Amino acid sequence: MKFLCLECDEQMRFAERQQPGDGTFAAAFHCPKCGRSVALLANPMETQLVSSLGVKIGGRTLDRQPMELARGAMLGRDDAFDDGKGNDGGKGEGGRGKEPLPAPTWSADATERLERVPNFVRGMVKRIYADYAKEHGLAEITPEVMDRARSELGLEGL
Amino acid sequence: MSFRTYAQVSGTDSSGLADQIAAQRAQVRERLRSVRRVVAVMSGKGGVGKSFVTAALAARAAARWPDRVGVVDADLRSPTVARLLGAAGPLRVTDAGVHPATGTGGVRVMSTEFLLDAGRPLAWREPGAEQFVWRGTLEAGVLREFLGDVVWGELELLLVDLPPGADGVADLAALVPELTGALAVTIPSDEARQSVARALRAAVEAGIRPLGVIENMAGYRCAGCGQTNPLFPGDAGAALAAEFGIPLLVRLPFVAGAGPAREAAGAERIVEALA
């Protein structure tokens, strides 16, 4: 998929994506020459089609998780997976050779919201939000941080 | 107004989808690099004992190659091979990926059996409606993850137990271009012959090498007197072998109450053929 600014005859660049609700997927592109922006709005069917492929419009901002599609999209048993480290999943502080960072804390509201995520995928979801918070230097994960992560990372349904 | 074509606009793809699909393929290729043989077990027809044969074959192969045999249960909607091999979850997850369950003889197994609630069908969280449109895409994605996200390690043989039908083998070939070949399982009846012939034709047209035919339920063996009597009319195994110019590897009689271990002698012949 490419977007062309007809005024400038310049390929537009991906800027951000959001899932504002109702299954809508929005992706914004801007022209590097004139700055004009456009938004692609995909209907729920088109959104699902892309999700089914296990890909993210505009590219990934976080590493793929093992069996992401099966764990996130399939209805299944809560105890199917065991990451061996609670919900941290082996990607804790310094887990990938980065500088050790303090683990972000979870506000009560955020914890309550996380508990509504099925056990089946909760560990993976928690890890994604924790990684997001660390990458953005956030000490606490709140529902607002979760919303922002969802929008920026295209985490439908999490 | 005239537009340039996609290719004429020289910049990279803004969606990044093509790169991600390519990365998914690369992940499967990389993961299977340590697997010496990937063999599909297929049949155009359901109920011929394909999973039973797969389990017997895996158990026998594990005797030859201890801890170096794996099974992917690609029959996502009706998984049975894990249970036949005595493999159970939960599945351990590490940074390296999802570790397969271990069954009889150390056979490494991945199956939706470990993921689905007991007695529940394969179902998806989203969307609530029109699932038929992308169900196939989701299932293909899960099979890709079974191949590419599972820590298979060094294997001599990875068997892929395909669902009944003619299209599964072509999908597998698209995911695994290095597929060693396919074993076809049939029962003696002419109806099975026609159905399996379609599946074999699909395999050949997808560029897959048919390795041979296994005729299951080739007669009924009396547990009391040991005599084998006809069970189904027909000679589908021999007919398919002749039609496709491939060997009839083994004819396995039905023995009431016997588990996959009873296939030992026949399975050994198939393992010999694959070795």
Interface residues (C-beta under 8 A of the other chain):
Chain A: M1 K2 F3 L4 L6 Q11 M12 R13 F14 G23 A27 F29 P44 M45 Q48 L49 V50 S51 S52 L53 G54 V55 K56 I57 G58 G59 R60 P66 M67 E68 L69 A70 G72 A73 M74 L75 G76 R77 D79 A80 F81 D82 D83 G84 G89 G90 K91 G95 R96 G123 E156 G157
Chain B: M1 F3 R4 Y6 V9 S10 G11 D13 S14 S15 G16 L17 D19 Q20 I21 Q24 G89 P90 L91 R92 V93 T94 D95 G97 V98 T112 F114 L115 L116 D117 A118 R120 L122 A123 W124 R125 E126 P127 E130 V133 W134 T137 L138 G141 V142 R144 E145 F146 D149 V150
